[in-house]
Amino acid sequence: MLIWVPADWVAAVMTGLPGTRVEIVDTASGLGGPGQWVVPESAAEVEFYVPPFFGSAAAAQVMALMPRLRVVQALTAGVDRLRPHVPSGAVLCNARGAHDAATAEWVVGAMIGAQREFPHFAREQAAGRWSYQNTAELAEKNVLIVGYGSIGAAVERRLAGFEVSVTRVARRPRPGEGVFGLADLPGLLPSADVVVVLVPFTPQTSGMIDAAFLARMKDGSLLVNAARGTVVDTPALISELKRGRLRAALDVTDPEPLPPDHPLWTSPGVFITPHTGASTPVSLRRAAELARDQAAACLAGQPLRNVITGTY
């Protein structure tokens, strides 16, 4: 079975799997044309494809040139960029679980940093100023997790010692697990001190954090987005930030990358990281190990994990 992987760090884990041949194929450039990536002839033989961690258009489009493709194993939890390009007859799997720890750490770190004004104090340190001031804290706050899946559960586990209350929201309610549905959000938002967004990007979640959603949030509350930038209406968020009514910690933005002159950079009360939530050695190793396990299951005719079906 021919396996395409995007980089040597994935190949290092995949190589040596009996019955496979692993090729490192970088699809970072566009398809064809001067100075662009030329598709190797081996595309016709690929049965198991691992796209790049940060995929390009070419990484998705090349699947149309793989007539023997059986499995597309993403290295990410989100697969919105890949899904429209997966050929019929091929199975798409995401990396659910591989990035739970890293992303949850980023979320909790962003919460603490925002509450304790770490970005402000970092600026003051750079300017050589001893700028004492009181800050907020995480203790006794209500944290609302919107998109309560494996990452949401990992966030809650890490919050266990911080004396917070956690409210869980998923696409559909799960009363036996204490999980509300998306339809319950309007009534839950006004009491939340921190709103953590972890929903997958789908047509239903595109722009769901809109002006009406933000208007229901409590004055002074914090929006933490570790999902996709496109689930947030950026102009509506900027409007709330400029008024000083809300604060935000964002690992993702719309657009992304964020242009240097974009007003979000200079909006008050916002902390931005460049989509680094899952970019850690442990997270990447776990994603590569998952890909190897999936390839082994494929060879053995065993069920695959994390198969994407239905709307997600």
C-alpha positions in Angstrom: 0.0 0.0 0.0 1.5 3.3 -1.0 1.2 6.0 1.6 1.9 9.7 0.9 2.9 11.8 4.0 3.7 15.5 4.0 7.0 15.6 6.0 9.8 13.6 7.5 8.4 13.8 11.0 5.4 11.9 9.8 7.4 9.5 7.7 9.7 8.7 10.7 6.7 7.2 12.5 5.1 5.6 9.5 8.2 4.0 7.9 8.6 0.3 8.6 4.9 -0.6 8.7 4.8 -4.0 6.9 3.1 -4.0 3.6 3.5 -0.3 2.9 5.7 2.1 1.0 6.0 5.6 2.3 6.7 8.6 0.2 7.2 12.2 1.5 5.4 14.5 -0.9 5.2 18.2 -0.1 2.0 19.7 -1.5 2.6 23.2 -0.2 2.7 24.9 -3.7 0.0 25.1 -6.3 -0.7 22.4 -8.9 1.2 22.8 -12.1 2.4 26.0 -13.7 5.8 27.7 -13.6 7.5 27.4 -10.2 4.7 25.3 -8.8 4.5 21.8 -7.5 4.3 19.0 -10.2 2.3 16.0 -9.2 4.5 12.8 -9.0 3.4 9.9 -11.2 3.0 7.8 -8.0 -0.2 9.7 -7.2 -2.0 7.1 -9.3 -0.9 4.4 -6.8 -1.7 6.2 -3.5 -4.2 4.3 -1.3 -3.5 6.1 2.0 -3.0 9.8 2.0 -1.9 12.0 4.9 -2.3 15.7 3.9 -0.1 18.5 5.4 -0.8 19.8 8.9 -1.5 23.2 7.4 -2.9 22.2 4.1 -2.8 24.2 0.8 -5.3 24.1 -2.0 -3.0 21.7 -3.8 -3.1 19.3 -0.9 -6.8 18.9 -1.3 -7.0 19.1 -5.1 -4.4 16.4 -5.6 -6.9 13.8 -4.3 -8.7 14.0 -7.7 -5.6 12.4 -9.2 -5.6 9.4 -6.9 -7.9 6.7 -8.5 -6.9 4.1 -5.9 -7.3 6.3 -2.8 -9.0 4.5 0.1 -8.2 6.6 3.2 -7.5 10.3 3.8 -6.1 10.7 7.3 -5.9 14.3 8.5 -3.3 15.4 11.0 -5.8 17.9 12.4 -9.2 17.7 14.1 -10.7 20.1 11.6 -11.2 18.8 8.1 -13.3 21.5 6.5 -10.7 22.3 3.9 -10.3 18.7 2.9 -13.8 17.4 3.0 -15.2 18.8 -0.3 -12.3 17.2 -2.3 -12.4 13.6 -0.9 -13.3 11.3 -3.8 -16.3 9.0 -3.6 -15.2 5.6 -2.4 -12.5 7.1 -0.1 -12.9 7.5 3.7 -12.0 10.8 5.5 -10.7 10.5 9.1 -9.7 13.3 11.4 -7.2 13.4 14.2 -9.7 13.7 17.1 -7.9 13.1 20.4 -4.4 13.8 19.1 -4.4 17.5 19.9 -6.6 17.5 23.0 -3.8 18.1 25.5 -2.1 20.9 23.6 -5.2 22.8 22.6 -6.7 22.5 26.1 -3.4 23.9 27.5 -3.6 26.8 25.1 -7.2 27.5 26.1 -6.5 27.4 29.9 -3.3 29.4 29.4 -5.2 32.1 27.4 -7.9 32.3 30.1 -5.3 32.8 32.8 -3.2 35.2 30.8 -6.2 37.4 29.9 -7.6 37.4 33.4 -4.3 38.3 35.0 -3.4 40.8 32.2 -0.2 39.0 31.1 -0.2 40.7 27.7 -0.4 44.1 29.4 2.4 43.3 31.8 4.6 42.0 28.9 4.3 45.3 27.2 5.1 47.1 30.4 8.2 44.9 30.9 9.4 45.6 27.4 9.1 49.3 28.2 10.9 49.0 31.5 7.9 50.1 33.5 6.9 48.8 37.0 3.1 49.2 36.4 1.4 47.7 39.5 -2.3 47.2 39.2 -5.0 44.8 40.3 -6.3 42.2 37.9 -9.2 39.8 37.5 -8.8 36.1 38.4 -10.2 32.8 37.1 -11.5 31.6 40.5 -15.3 31.7 41.0 -15.9 32.4 37.3 -18.5 30.6 35.1 -16.8 29.0 32.0 -19.1 28.2 29.1 -17.6 25.7 26.7 -19.3 25.9 23.3 -18.5 22.7 21.3 -18.1 20.2 24.1 -16.2 17.3 22.5 -12.9 15.6 23.4 -11.1 19.0 23.5 -13.8 20.5 25.6 -13.6 17.7 28.1 -9.8 18.1 28.2 -10.3 21.8 29.0 -12.7 20.9 31.8 -10.3 18.4 33.3 -7.5 21.0 33.4 -9.9 23.5 35.0 -10.6 21.2 37.9 -8.3 22.9 40.3 -9.2 26.5 39.4 -12.4 26.9 41.4 -14.6 27.6 38.4 -18.0 26.3 37.3 -18.2 24.8 33.8 -21.3 24.8 31.6 -21.1 22.4 28.6 -22.8 23.0 25.2 -22.7 20.7 22.2 -24.6 20.5 18.9 -27.3 18.4 20.5 -28.2 18.2 24.2 -27.0 15.2 26.2 -29.0 15.5 29.4 -27.5 12.4 31.0 -24.0 14.1 30.7 -25.1 17.6 31.8 -24.6 18.9 28.3 -26.9 21.6 26.8 -27.6 22.0 23.1 -26.8 25.0 20.8 -30.5 26.0 21.1 -29.9 26.8 24.8 -27.1 29.3 24.2 -29.2 32.5 24.3 -30.2 31.7 27.8 -26.7 30.7 28.9 -24.5 33.4 27.5 -25.5 36.3 29.9 -24.2 34.4 32.9 -20.9 33.3 31.4 -17.6 35.0 32.4 -15.6 33.1 29.9 -16.9 31.7 26.6 -14.7 29.1 25.0 -15.4 28.3 21.4 -14.4 24.8 20.2 -17.0 24.0 17.5 -16.0 22.5 14.2 -16.3 24.7 11.1 -19.5 23.6 9.2 -22.1 25.6 7.2 -24.1 25.7 10.4 -21.3 27.1 12.6 -20.0 29.6 10.0 -20.4 33.1 11.6 -22.4 31.7 14.5 -20.5 34.1 16.9 -22.3 37.0 15.4 -23.4 40.4 16.7 -26.5 38.9 18.4 -24.4 36.2 20.1 -21.8 38.8 21.3 -24.5 41.2 22.5 -25.8 38.5 24.9 -22.4 38.0 26.5 -21.9 39.6 29.9 -20.1 43.0 30.1 -16.4 42.4 30.6 -16.5 38.7 29.7 -13.9 37.0 27.7 -14.3 35.2 24.4 -11.7 32.4 23.8 -11.6 31.0 20.2 -9.6 27.9 19.5 -11.9 26.6 16.8 -11.8 28.4 13.4 -11.7 32.1 12.8 -14.6 31.9 10.4 -17.0 30.9 13.2 -16.7 34.5 14.5 -18.1 37.6 12.8 -14.8 39.6 12.9 -16.3 43.1 12.4 -18.9 42.4 15.1 -16.2 41.3 17.5 -14.0 44.4 16.7 -17.0 46.6 17.4 -17.4 45.1 20.9 -13.7 45.2 21.6 -13.5 48.9 20.6 -16.4 49.7 22.9 -14.5 48.0 25.7 -17.4 45.8 26.6 -15.8 42.4 25.7 -12.3 40.9 25.7 -10.9 38.2 23.5 -8.1 35.6 23.3 -7.8 34.2 19.7 -5.7 31.4 18.3 -7.6 31.7 15.0 -8.8 34.6 13.0 -10.7 35.5 9.9 -8.9 36.2 7.7 -5.9 33.9 8.4 -3.1 34.8 8.4 -4.2 38.2 9.7 -2.8 41.0 7.5 -0.4 43.4 9.2 -2.8 46.3 8.8 -5.9 44.5 10.0 -7.8 46.4 12.7 -8.1 43.3 14.9 -4.4 43.6 15.8 -4.9 47.0 17.4 -8.3 46.5 18.9 -8.2 46.9 22.7 -8.5 43.9 25.0 -7.5 41.2 22.5 -4.6 38.7 22.6 -3.8 36.9 19.4 -1.6 33.8 18.7 -1.0 32.6 15.1 -2.9 29.3 15.2 -0.4 27.6 17.5 -2.8 25.7 19.8 -1.9 22.3 18.5 1.6 23.1 17.4 3.7 21.2 20.0 6.0 18.2 19.7 3.7 15.9 21.7 0.7 16.9 19.7 2.4 16.4 16.3 3.8 13.0 17.5 0.4 11.8 18.6 -1.1 12.8 15.2 1.6 10.9 13.4 1.1 7.9 15.6 -2.6 8.0 15.0 -1.9 8.0 11.2 0.3 4.9 11.6 -2.4 3.1 13.7 -4.9 4.0 11.0 -2.7 2.7 8.2 -2.2 -0.6 10.1 -5.9 -0.9 10.6 -6.5 -0.3 6.9 -4.0 -3.1 6.0 -5.6 -5.5 8.5 -9.1 -4.8 7.3 -10.0 -3.5 10.7 -12.4 -0.5 11.5 -10.9 3.0 11.3 -11.2 5.6 14.0 -12.6 9.1 13.7 -14.4 8.5 10.4 -16.2 11.6 9.3 -19.9 11.0 8.4 -23.0 13.0 8.1 -22.6 16.8 8.6 -19.4 16.2 10.6 
